[in-house]
Amino acid sequence: MNQTVNISFEKALLKEIDKIAKKEHRSRSELIREAARAYIEKKSRWQTIFSFSDKATSKIKISENDIFEEIKQVRSKRKVS
């Protein structure tokens, strides 16, 4: 069941939404619904990744700083090569 909601957009953003919707032969509502679904899916995927990361790092007793230091080392080795 669909439910109607009222939301406000800055003029420039609404103009972009309308431009894309017209280009893709879709309604403004269709485009906004798809954008909302994509946003929620993306957030959910990142949450899954962060959750896995938190569990994995707590098991092996590694900190966020340890990870950043490892990244720095790898990047510095690449610069030298």
DSSP file (Angstrom, degrees, kcal/mol; ACC not computed):
  #  RESIDUE AA STRUCTURE BP1 BP2  ACC     N-H-->O    O-->H-N    N-H-->O    O-->H-N    TCO  KAPPA ALPHA  PHI   PSI    X-CA   Y-CA   Z-CA
    1    1 A M              0   0    0      0, 0.0     2,-0.2     0, 0.0     0, 0.0   0.000 360.0 360.0 360.0 129.1    0.0    0.0    0.0
    2    2 A N        -     0   0    0      2,-0.0     2,-0.4     0, 0.0     0, 0.0  -0.566 360.0-160.7 -84.5 148.9    1.4    3.4   -1.0
    3    3 A Q        -     0   0    0     -2,-0.2     2,-0.3     2,-0.0     0, 0.0  -0.999  15.4-130.4-130.1 135.1    1.3    6.4    1.3
    4    4 A T        -     0   0    0     -2,-0.4     2,-0.3     2,-0.0    -2,-0.0  -0.666  27.5-179.0 -86.5 135.7    1.7    9.9    0.2
    5    5 A V        -     0   0    0     -2,-0.3     2,-0.5     2,-0.0    -2,-0.0  -0.949  22.3-132.8-130.5 154.0    4.1   12.2    2.0
    6    6 A N        +     0   0    0     -2,-0.3     2,-0.3     2,-0.0    -2,-0.0  -0.926  30.9 167.8-106.9 127.2    5.1   15.8    1.6
    7    7 A I        -     0   0    0     -2,-0.5     2,-0.4     2,-0.0    -2,-0.0  -0.958  24.5-134.7-133.6 155.0    8.8   16.7    1.5
    8    8 A S        -     0   0    0     -2,-0.3     2,-0.3     6,-0.0    -2,-0.0  -0.877  17.6-171.3-113.5 147.2   10.6   19.9    0.6
    9    9 A F        -     0   0    0     -2,-0.4     2,-0.1     2,-0.0    -2,-0.0  -0.937  32.9-102.1-128.7 150.7   13.6   20.2   -1.6
   10   10 A E     >  -     0   0    0     -2,-0.3     4,-2.4     1,-0.1     5,-0.2  -0.447  41.2-113.1 -64.3 149.9   15.9   23.1   -2.4
   11   11 A K  H  > S+     0   0    0      1,-0.2     4,-2.3     2,-0.2     5,-0.2   0.891 114.9  51.8 -54.7 -44.9   15.0   24.5   -5.8
   12   12 A A  H  > S+     0   0    0      1,-0.2     4,-1.9     2,-0.2    -1,-0.2   0.892 110.9  47.6 -63.7 -40.4   18.3   23.4   -7.4
   13   13 A L  H  > S+     0   0    0      2,-0.2     4,-2.6     1,-0.2    -1,-0.2   0.920 111.7  49.6 -67.5 -43.1   18.0   19.8   -6.2
   14   14 A L  H  X S+     0   0    0     -4,-2.4     4,-2.8     1,-0.2    -2,-0.2   0.882 108.2  54.5 -62.7 -37.3   14.4   19.6   -7.4
   15   15 A K  H  X S+     0   0    0     -4,-2.3     4,-2.3    -5,-0.2    -1,-0.2   0.916 109.6  47.0 -61.7 -43.1   15.5   20.9  -10.7
   16   16 A E  H  X S+     0   0    0     -4,-1.9     4,-2.5     2,-0.2     5,-0.2   0.909 111.4  51.3 -64.6 -42.8   18.2   18.1  -11.0
   17   17 A I  H  X S+     0   0    0     -4,-2.6     4,-2.7     1,-0.2    -2,-0.2   0.939 112.3  46.1 -58.8 -47.9   15.6   15.5   -9.9
   18   18 A D  H  X S+     0   0    0     -4,-2.8     4,-2.5     1,-0.2    -1,-0.2   0.884 110.8  53.2 -63.8 -38.9   13.2   16.7  -12.6
   19   19 A K  H  X S+     0   0    0     -4,-2.3     4,-2.2    -5,-0.2    -1,-0.2   0.929 113.1  42.7 -62.4 -45.9   15.9   16.8  -15.2
   20   20 A I  H  X S+     0   0    0     -4,-2.5     4,-2.3     2,-0.2    -2,-0.2   0.920 113.2  52.2 -67.6 -43.8   17.0   13.2  -14.5
   21   21 A A  H  <>S+     0   0    0     -4,-2.7     5,-3.0    -5,-0.2     4,-0.3   0.915 111.7  46.9 -58.6 -43.7   13.4   12.0  -14.3
   22   22 A K  H ><5S+     0   0    0     -4,-2.5     3,-1.2     1,-0.2    -1,-0.2   0.925 111.2  51.2 -64.0 -44.5   12.6   13.5  -17.7
   23   23 A K  H 3<5S+     0   0    0     -4,-2.2    -1,-0.2     1,-0.3    -2,-0.2   0.862 115.5  42.1 -61.0 -36.4   15.7   12.1  -19.3
   24   24 A E  T 3<5S-     0   0    0     -4,-2.3    -1,-0.3    -5,-0.1    -2,-0.2   0.340 111.3-120.3 -94.2   6.4   14.9    8.6  -18.0
   25   25 A H  T < 5S+     0   0    0     -3,-1.2     2,-0.3    -4,-0.3    -3,-0.2   0.914  72.1 123.3  55.5  47.5   11.1    9.0  -18.9
   26   26 A R      < -     0   0    0     -5,-3.0    -1,-0.2    -6,-0.1     2,-0.2  -0.862  64.3-101.3-130.5 165.7   10.1    8.5  -15.3
   27   27 A S     >  -     0   0    0     -2,-0.3     4,-2.1     1,-0.1     5,-0.2  -0.478  30.8-114.5 -83.6 161.0    8.1   10.4  -12.8
   28   28 A R  H  > S+     0   0    0      1,-0.2     4,-2.5     2,-0.2     5,-0.2   0.908 118.2  53.4 -57.4 -43.4    9.6   12.4  -10.0
   29   29 A S  H  > S+     0   0    0      1,-0.2     4,-2.7     2,-0.2    -1,-0.2   0.909 106.4  51.3 -61.8 -43.4    8.1   10.0   -7.5
   30   30 A E  H  > S+     0   0    0      1,-0.2     4,-2.4     2,-0.2    -1,-0.2   0.926 111.5  47.9 -59.4 -44.4    9.6    7.0   -9.2
   31   31 A L  H  X S+     0   0    0     -4,-2.1     4,-2.4     1,-0.2    -2,-0.2   0.919 113.0  46.9 -64.0 -44.7   13.0    8.6   -9.1
   32   32 A I  H  X S+     0   0    0     -4,-2.5     4,-2.4     2,-0.2    -1,-0.2   0.893 111.3  51.9 -67.0 -39.4   12.8    9.6   -5.5
   33   33 A R  H  X S+     0   0    0     -4,-2.7     4,-2.4     2,-0.2    -2,-0.2   0.930 111.5  47.2 -60.9 -44.7   11.5    6.1   -4.5
   34   34 A E  H  X S+     0   0    0     -4,-2.4     4,-2.8     1,-0.2    -2,-0.2   0.904 110.9  51.6 -63.7 -41.1   14.5    4.5   -6.3
   35   35 A A  H  X S+     0   0    0     -4,-2.4     4,-2.4     2,-0.2    -1,-0.2   0.907 110.4  48.7 -62.5 -41.4   16.9    6.9   -4.7
   36   36 A A  H  X S+     0   0    0     -4,-2.4     4,-2.5     2,-0.2    -2,-0.2   0.922 112.3  48.1 -64.7 -44.0   15.5    6.1   -1.2
   37   37 A R  H  X S+     0   0    0     -4,-2.4     4,-2.6     1,-0.2    -2,-0.2   0.922 112.4  49.0 -61.7 -44.0   15.7    2.4   -1.8
   38   38 A A  H  X S+     0   0    0     -4,-2.8     4,-2.5     2,-0.2    -2,-0.2   0.902 111.4  49.8 -63.0 -41.4   19.3    2.7   -3.1
   39   39 A Y  H  X S+     0   0    0     -4,-2.4     4,-2.7     2,-0.2     5,-0.2   0.934 112.2  46.8 -62.5 -47.3   20.3    4.8   -0.1
   40   40 A I  H  X S+     0   0    0     -4,-2.5     4,-2.2     1,-0.2    -2,-0.2   0.909 113.3  49.1 -63.5 -42.5   18.8    2.3    2.4
   41   41 A E  H  X S+     0   0    0     -4,-2.6     4,-2.4     2,-0.2    -1,-0.2   0.917 112.0  48.7 -62.7 -44.1   20.4   -0.7    0.6
   42   42 A K  H  X S+     0   0    0     -4,-2.5     4,-2.4     2,-0.2     5,-0.2   0.927 111.9  48.4 -62.4 -46.4   23.8    1.1    0.6
   43   43 A K  H  X S+     0   0    0     -4,-2.7     4,-2.4     1,-0.2    -1,-0.2   0.895 111.3  51.3 -60.7 -40.4   23.6    2.0    4.3
   44   44 A S  H  X S+     0   0    0     -4,-2.2     4,-2.1    -5,-0.2    -1,-0.2   0.909 109.6  49.4 -64.7 -42.9   22.6   -1.6    5.1
   45   45 A R  H  X S+     0   0    0     -4,-2.4     4,-2.3     2,-0.2    -2,-0.2   0.929 112.3  47.5 -62.1 -45.6   25.6   -3.0    3.1
   46   46 A W  H  X S+     0   0    0     -4,-2.4     4,-3.0     1,-0.2     5,-0.2   0.892 109.8  53.3 -64.0 -38.6   28.0   -0.7    4.9
   47   47 A Q  H  X S+     0   0    0     -4,-2.4     4,-2.3     1,-0.2    -1,-0.2   0.899 108.8  49.8 -62.6 -39.5   26.5   -1.6    8.3
   48   48 A T  H  X S+     0   0    0     -4,-2.1     4,-2.4     2,-0.2    -2,-0.2   0.912 111.8  48.4 -63.4 -43.2   27.0   -5.3    7.5
   49   49 A I  H  X S+     0   0    0     -4,-2.3     4,-2.6     2,-0.2    -2,-0.2   0.938 113.5  46.0 -63.0 -47.6   30.6   -4.6    6.5
   50   50 A F  H  X S+     0   0    0     -4,-3.0     4,-2.7     1,-0.2    -2,-0.2   0.882 112.0  51.9 -64.3 -37.7   31.3   -2.5    9.7
   51   51 A S  H  X S+     0   0    0     -4,-2.3     4,-2.1    -5,-0.2    -1,-0.2   0.930 111.5  46.1 -63.5 -46.3   29.6   -5.2   11.8
   52   52 A F  H  X S+     0   0    0     -4,-2.4     4,-2.8     1,-0.2    -2,-0.2   0.922 112.9  50.9 -60.9 -45.0   31.8   -7.9   10.3
   53   53 A S  H  X S+     0   0    0     -4,-2.6     4,-2.8     1,-0.2     5,-0.3   0.909 108.6  51.0 -60.5 -44.7   34.9   -5.8   10.8
   54   54 A D  H  X S+     0   0    0     -4,-2.7     4,-1.7     1,-0.2    -1,-0.2   0.914 113.2  45.4 -60.1 -43.7   34.1   -5.1   14.4
   55   55 A K  H  X S+     0   0    0     -4,-2.1     4,-1.6     2,-0.2    -2,-0.2   0.922 114.7  47.9 -66.0 -43.9   33.6   -8.8   15.1
   56   56 A A  H  X S+     0   0    0     -4,-2.8     4,-1.5     1,-0.2    -2,-0.2   0.912 113.2  46.5 -65.5 -43.3   36.8   -9.8   13.2
   57   57 A T  H  <>S+     0   0    0     -4,-2.8     5,-2.1     1,-0.2     4,-0.5   0.835 109.8  53.5 -71.7 -30.9   39.0   -7.2   14.9
   58   58 A S  H  <5S+     0   0    0     -4,-1.7     3,-0.4    -5,-0.3    -1,-0.2   0.849 106.7  53.5 -71.9 -31.0   37.8   -7.9   18.4
   59   59 A K  H  <5S+     0   0    0     -4,-1.6    -2,-0.2     1,-0.2    -1,-0.2   0.872 116.8  36.2 -68.1 -37.5   38.6  -11.6   17.9
   60   60 A I  T  <5S-     0   0    0     -4,-1.5    -1,-0.2    -5,-0.1    -2,-0.2   0.323 108.6-121.4-101.8   9.1   42.2  -10.9   16.9
   61   61 A K  T   5 +     0   0    0     -4,-0.5     2,-0.4    -3,-0.4    -3,-0.2   0.919  59.0 147.9  55.0  51.7   42.7   -8.0   19.2
   62   62 A I      < -     0   0    0     -5,-2.1    -1,-0.2    -6,-0.1     2,-0.2  -0.940  34.7-143.9-116.5 139.8   43.6   -5.5   16.6
   63   63 A S     >  -     0   0    0     -2,-0.4     4,-1.6     1,-0.1     5,-0.1  -0.510  26.2-110.5 -99.4 168.3   42.7   -1.8   16.9
   64   64 A E  H  > S+     0   0    0      1,-0.2     4,-2.3     2,-0.2     5,-0.2   0.887 120.8  54.8 -61.3 -39.7   41.6    0.8   14.3
   65   65 A N  H  > S+     0   0    0      1,-0.2     4,-2.5     2,-0.2    -1,-0.2   0.878 103.4  55.3 -63.2 -37.5   45.0    2.5   14.8
   66   66 A D  H  > S+     0   0    0      2,-0.2     4,-2.1     1,-0.2    -1,-0.2   0.904 108.5  48.7 -60.0 -40.8   46.7   -0.8   14.0
   67   67 A I  H  X S+     0   0    0     -4,-1.6     4,-2.3     2,-0.2    -2,-0.2   0.926 110.6  49.7 -66.0 -45.0   44.8   -1.0   10.7
   68   68 A F  H  X S+     0   0    0     -4,-2.3     4,-2.4     1,-0.2    -2,-0.2   0.894 110.4  50.9 -62.0 -39.3   45.7    2.6    9.8
   69   69 A E  H  X S+     0   0    0     -4,-2.5     4,-2.2     2,-0.2    -1,-0.2   0.902 109.4  50.4 -64.5 -40.6   49.3    2.0   10.5
   70   70 A E  H  X S+     0   0    0     -4,-2.1     4,-2.3     2,-0.2    -2,-0.2   0.906 109.8  50.5 -63.8 -41.5   49.3   -1.1    8.3
   71   71 A I  H  X S+     0   0    0     -4,-2.3     4,-2.6     1,-0.2    -2,-0.2   0.921 109.3  51.6 -62.2 -44.2   47.7    0.9    5.5
   72   72 A K  H  X S+     0   0    0     -4,-2.4     4,-2.6     1,-0.2    -2,-0.2   0.915 109.9  49.6 -58.4 -44.0   50.4    3.6    5.9
   73   73 A Q  H  X S+     0   0    0     -4,-2.2     4,-2.0     2,-0.2    -1,-0.2   0.921 111.5  47.6 -63.0 -44.4   53.1    1.0    5.6
   74   74 A V  H  X S+     0   0    0     -4,-2.3     4,-1.8     1,-0.2    -1,-0.2   0.921 113.4  48.5 -63.1 -43.6   51.7   -0.5    2.5
   75   75 A R  H  X S+     0   0    0     -4,-2.6     4,-1.8     1,-0.2    -2,-0.2   0.892 110.0  51.1 -65.3 -39.5   51.2    2.9    0.9
   76   76 A S  H  X S+     0   0    0     -4,-2.6     4,-1.4     1,-0.2    -1,-0.2   0.863 108.4  52.3 -68.0 -33.5   54.8    4.0    1.7
   77   77 A K  H  X S+     0   0    0     -4,-2.0     4,-1.7     1,-0.2    -1,-0.2   0.871 107.4  52.8 -66.2 -37.3   56.1    0.7    0.2
   78   78 A R  H  < S+     0   0    0     -4,-1.8    -2,-0.2     1,-0.2    -1,-0.2   0.884 105.9  53.3 -66.0 -38.3   54.2    1.4   -3.0
   79   79 A K  H  < S+     0   0    0     -4,-1.8    -1,-0.2     1,-0.2    -2,-0.2   0.869 109.1  49.2 -64.4 -36.7   55.7    4.9   -3.3
   80   80 A V  H  <        0   0    0     -4,-1.4    -1,-0.2     1,-0.2    -2,-0.2   0.859 360.0 360.0 -70.9 -36.6   59.2    3.5   -3.1
   81   81 A S     <        0   0    0     -4,-1.7    -1,-0.2    -5,-0.1    -2,-0.2   0.477 360.0 360.0 -67.5 360.0   58.6    0.8   -5.7
